[in-house]
């Protein structure tokens, strides 16, 4: 593998302007159209030599074999000894896993039909309680696609801070509220505390049978039964579907409730279209693979530690938060699958915002700062509002201008007014924002994350890094269980009145 990495790390560095001059067909070679999305990688520093070098690295790392193992349901999550079968939820995987996913989807649809038929009473509000992947995916999709659906007033609560729950419930009528509890293990402390408080709120609000207003989404249905939820209101999903990859499973229940079952099916089909592209497209015409090559170039060759994601569409405002977990929890690792030090940078720090707001906040650093930050722009061709078309025209003009300005720069006699240029960006342009295209977009990011992991030789499907903090939190509630440093002891004493 060392020789393969040497081919990309030792490549000649040319400016973006020089690359466009030297490669007349650059735009066509670095642009991919798939599933209603245009992926434009032309304003990155990859050239044909680097593409060939990364293709050789992918072959050395057996990307094809790893991809086949992912889709066939092999136990590629080696540290936890299980498969990663989120693609089976959209019909792309081992036949038995696809069949089980379809059965569980049918069960979810039947429950939605029952809710819509009034089996739970007159439901106007839905409170979804989860954390991490059990909340970020549903919240993102509901915010992006469910604004005009008009089906239910929905809120997603993940933070254990009581202020978050209080804010969500302040606009709800308890007698017309459905509670959804999403937890893979059904033991997550933050989620269960919020769930118990929500149940208390229902009871205090005059609901005679609070548990009868609860839906459980979990891979541990027996735990939900122990909690007090009837089996008919539990929607299981497979243990092989990880949290940040779970919105396609029963965790997507509130999304299906918000959009209607037809919208949820379109979401799945859009993701399946991207699955097929990832499986079948040649390496150098494969959008997730090319995106991963860009990621590895800037992280491992140019030393960029972050990647900025800026959505020029208000409906995609939660995308950076969603990607933070997907990318940083998946690939924020320091050892290989074999347990050896990786020896190079792994996941970039993902951050971002919404255009045009970000232009008046963080773009100063992007244009004139000392950090190299690869930027990713997202935009949508068709608007979805009733105001004059000038709003959307100005939005798109600003998006495209920022990418052009980062690349071109501008020299001036006054150094303070000079822009170096040669700063990279990619642009993802969606025809429209609908369930199908958003499903394809999210699947693209999942596969991009997977390819990055394969190139680095790490496991993107475990997340042991989140456990130590949880253990420490439990120890604070168990005096004498663990000795803390003087600073932490002082904080505990000052805020909680006791020293563990």
N, C-alpha and C positions, 0 to 999 in steps of 0.2 A: 504494500500500500504506500510505502514511503516514496517510491518512484512515481506513483500516480499523483501524489500530492506535490511532488517537486515540479511536475509538468505545469501545474497551475500557479504555484507560488513563485516560480522563476520566470513567468511570462513577461514579455515586454509591456510596459505601461504606456498607453497612448491616450490622448485627450478624446473626449466625446466628439469634438469638432473634427479632429483628424479621422476618427473612425467613420463618420458619415461621409467624409470626402473620399476615403479609401474604399468604401464598400457601397457602391451604388444601389445594391439590392438589400441593404441593411434593414430597411423597414419591413420588407416582406419576410425576411428570414427571422426577424426578432418579434414578429407579431403573430399571435395565434387567436383564431376565432372559434369559440366553442360554447354551446349551450346558452347562446344569447349574450355572451360576454366577450369583449375584445381585450386581450392581454397584450400590452405594448411594453416590451422590454428593450426597445431600441435605444433609449437614453440611459443605458447602463454601460459599463466599460467592458462588457464581454465582447469578444470578437471570435472569429471562426477558430483560431488557435486555442483560445480558452474553452470554447465549446467542446472541441475535440478532447482537450485535456480533462475536462470534467466528465465527458462521456467515458473516457478510459477509467477514471476514478470510480464512476458508477459501476462499470463492469468489474473492476477489481473488488468492489464491495458487494458484488452480487445483488445489485438492486433488483434485477428481474426475478431472481429467486426469492428475495425478501417480499416482493410484491405478490408473487404467486402464493407464498405462504400466508400472507395477510388475507387474501381473498379465499383461500381454501380452508381457513379455520384452523391452521396449525398453531401450536402454542408458542407464538412469537413473543409474548410477554414472559420471558424466561425467568425473571426474578420472582414472579408470582405464579408461574406454572400454569398459565392459561392463554387462550387465544384472545384476539382483539377483534370482535365481530360486529362493530358498528355498521359495516357495509352490508351485512346480512339483513339489517333492519330495512334497507331500501332494495332488497332483492338481489344483492350481489355477494354471494358467499357460498359456503358449504350447503348443499341442498337441505339437509336436516335442520340447519340453523335458520335458513331462509323460511322453511316451513313453520318452524316454531315462532319466528318473528311475525309471520303473517297471522298465525293463530292468536297471538297476543294483541296484534293490531285489531283483529276482529272483535276481541273482547273489549278493547278500549272503545271501539266504535259503538258497540252495543250499549255501553254505559253512557256514552254521550247521547245516544238516541233516547235513553231512558230519562236523562236530565232534561233534554229538550221537550220530552213528552209530559214533563211535570211530576215525575216520580219523586223528586226531592222538594216538591213545592214550587213556589214562584221564585226562582233564582234570578236575581239581578246583578249580584256581585260575586266575584271569585277571588279568593285570597290564596295565592300560591306561596308556600313556605318551603324553602330549601336553602342550600348554600353551595358555592363553587359551581360545578357543572350542573347541579340540580336546579340552579337558579339563573346563571348567566345566559345559557342558551335560550330557555323560555322567555326571559325578560327581553333579550335582544330581538327575538322574532316577534313577540307580541307588540313591542314598541315600533318595530319597522313595518309590520304588515297589518296589525290589528287596530290601527287608529280609527279607521273609517268603517270597520266591520259592524259596529253598533250592536253586537250581540250581547256582550256582558261588560260591566265595569270591572276591570281586572287590576290587581296589584300583585307585585312580587316582592316578598320580604326575605332577605338573607341575613342581614346584620342582627346580631344578638342584642344590640343597643335597643332598649325598649322604645326609644324615640322613633325608630323606623317602623315598628309595628303600630305604634300609636298613630302615626301619620297616616298609614294605610287604612286603618280601621275607622278613622275619624269621619270618613265620607260614606261608610257602609252602614246599612241597616242589618243588624244581626239576624233578623227573622227572614231575610232574603239573601243570605250569604252562604256560599259553599266554600269549605276549607279544603285545600289540597296540600298534603304533606309529602314532600319528595325527599327521599333519603335512600341511598343504595343499601345501607346496613340497617337503617331505621334505629340507629343509636347515636347519630351525630348530635353532640351536646347542644350546639347552638340551635339546630333545627328543632329538637325535641322541646327545648325550653320555650321557643316561640310558639310551637304547636300547643303546648299546655296552656300558655297565656291566651291564645286565641280561643281555645275551648272554654276557658273561664269567661271570656268575653261573650261567647255565644250564650252560655248559661245565664250570666248576669243580664243579658239582653232579652231573656224570656223564651229561649229555645228549650223545649222540654227534653229533647234527646240530642245533645250536641254531637255525640259520636255518629249519629245518623246523618250528619251534614258533612262528614269527612270522607275524602277520597285519599287513599294511600298509593304512592308510586314507589316501588321498592324491588330490590332483588332478594329481599329477605322477608317474604310474606308472613312467615311465622312470627316474626318480631312485631309486625303490624297487628296481627291478631292478638298477641299478648298485650299490646298497647290499648286494645279495646275496639278495634275497627272490624266490622263484619267482613267476612271473606268475599262477599259479593261486591264490596266497594274497594277491593284491593286490586291494583293493576301491576302485576309483576313484570320484570324484565330480566334478561339474562345476566348472569354473573360475569360473562365475557364482554359486556358492554361497559366501558369505563365512563366515569362521570362526565368528563369534558367532551366525550364523544357520544353522549347518551340522548341528545334531544330528539333523535329519530325513533327512540323507543317509547315506552310508556311515560318517560319524563316529558315527552312532547304533548302530553294530554292537555295542558292548558292552552297550548298553541292550537291544537285541533278544536278545542272548545271555542277559542276566539275567532278562528278563521272558518270554521265549519270543516266537515270531514273532507270535502272536495279540495279545499285549500291545503290541508295537510298532505293529501295524496300527491298534489302537484309539487309540494316541497320535497317529498321523497323521490319523485320521478326526476326532478331537477338534479338532485344529488346523485341519483343512479346514472344520469347522463354523464356527469363528471367522472363517476367511477369507471364507466366504459371508456371514456377518453383516456383516463390515467392508465388503464390496463392495455389499451390497444394502440395508442398513438406512438409513433417512433420517438426515440429519446429526444431528438433535437426539434420536435414539433409538439412536445408534451408540456402543457402549461405548468402543472405542478413541478415537474422536473426542472424546467428552465428557471422557475422562480427559486427553487432550492439552489441551483447553481449560482444565481445572483446573490442569494443569502450567504453562501459559503465564500464567494469571492470577497465580498466586503468584510465579512467577519474574520476570515482566515488569511487573506492576502493584504487587504488594506487596513486592517485593524479597527474597523468600525465596531463600536460596542452597542450601538442602538439602531433601531429602525423605526422611522416615523410613519404612521398611517393616518391619512387625512381624507375623510369622507366629505365630498362636496354634495351632500344630500342629508338633510336633517334626519331623515328616517334611518340613516345608518350611524347615528351618533353613538350608539353603544358598541359598535364594531371594535374599536380599539380595546375596550375592556374585555370583550369576549376573546379577542386574540391574545391578550395578555395571559390568560389562563391556558388557552390551547397551546400556545407556543412556549411559554416560559415554564409551565409545569411539566410539559412533555419533554422538552429538551434542555431544561436547566439542570444538567447533570455534569459530573466531573469524572466519571469512570465509564469504561466501555462495558459491553455485555459480558466480557470476560473478567470484569472487575479490575482492570488495569487503568491507570490514569489516561485520560483522553489525550492530553498533551497539546491541545489547541482549544481555541475559543469554541464554545458550543452555542447555546441560544443567545441571540441578540436580545437586548432589553427593548421590548415592544412598548411604544407609547404613541400618542397621537391626539387628534381632536377633530373638529368640524370646520370645514371651510364655509364661509369666509372669515369666521371668527378668529381662527388660528393665525391668519395672515397679520392680524393686528396684535398678536401676542407672542408667538414663538418663532415666526418665520424670520425675524431678525437674525437669530442664531443660525438658521438653516442657510441663509444667504451670505452672511458675513462673519459668522462665528468660526472658531478654530477647530470645531469638531467636524469630522466627516460623518454625515448622517444620510444613508440611503433613504429616500422618501418614496412612499407609495400613495398615489392618488386614486380615489374611487369617485366615479361620477355616473349619473344615469341620464340617458338621452331624453326620455319622456318625463315631464314633470307630473306631479300629482297634487295640484292645488288649483283653486279657482281664480287666482289673481292674474294680472297681466303677464303675458309671456316674457316680458322684459326681466322679471325676477329670475326666471330660469336661465335666460340668455346671459345675464350678468354673472350668475353662479358658474356656468360652464366656461365663460370667458376667463374668469379669474382662475379657475382650476388649470386650464390649459396654459395660461400665461405664466403661472408659477413654475410649472415644469420647464417651460422654455427659458425662463429667466435663470433658473438654477443651472441649466446647461450653458447658456450663452454668456452670462455675466455681463459686466460693463466696466470698462476701464475709464478712469477719470484722473485729472491732475491732482485733485484733492483725494488723498488716501481714504478719508472717512466716507467718501461717496463712490468708492470703487468696489466692484464686485468681482471676485476671482472667477466665478463660473466653474465649469467642468464638474458640477455637482450632480450626482446621479438621481434618477427617479424612474419609477415604472408607473403606468397608468392602467387601471382596470375600468373599462367603460361598459356599463350594462345597458342593453336596449331599453329595458324598463325594470322597475322594482316590483316583482311579483313573486309568489311562492316558488315557482320553478327556477327562476334565475337566482333567487337568494339561496335556495337549496344547493344549486350548482356552485355558487360562490363559497359557501361554507365547506362543502366537500373539497373544493380546490384547496382551501387553507388546511384542511385535515391532511390531504395527501402531500402537500408541500411540507408540512411538519414531519410527516413520515419519511419522505425522501431525505430531508436534512439529517434525521436520525440515522438512516442507513449509511449515508456518506461519512458520518462521524463514528459509526460503530456503536451507538448507544441504544438503550431501550426507551422509547418514548411513552410507554404505557404504564410505568409505575410512577409513584410520587411519594417516596419515603421521606423526602425533605420536609413535608408538612407535618410529620408525626412528632418530632422532638418538641416543638412548641406546645402541642397538645398535652404531651406528657408533663411538661413543666407546669402547665396550667392546672392539671389535676393535682400535682404535687403541692401547689400553693394551698389547695383546699384540704390537704392531708398533713397537718403539722408533724414535722420530724421526718417526713418521707424523703426529703431531699434538702441538702445544704445549699443555700443560694449565696451569691456573692454579696458583699456589703452594700453595693448600690441597689440591687434588687430588693434586699431586705429592708432598706430604708424606704423605698417606694411602697412596699407592701404595708409597712408600719404606718406611713403617712396617710395612705389612702384607705386601708382596710382595718387599721387598728390592731394588727397582729403581725408577728414575724414567724414565718414558717421555719 
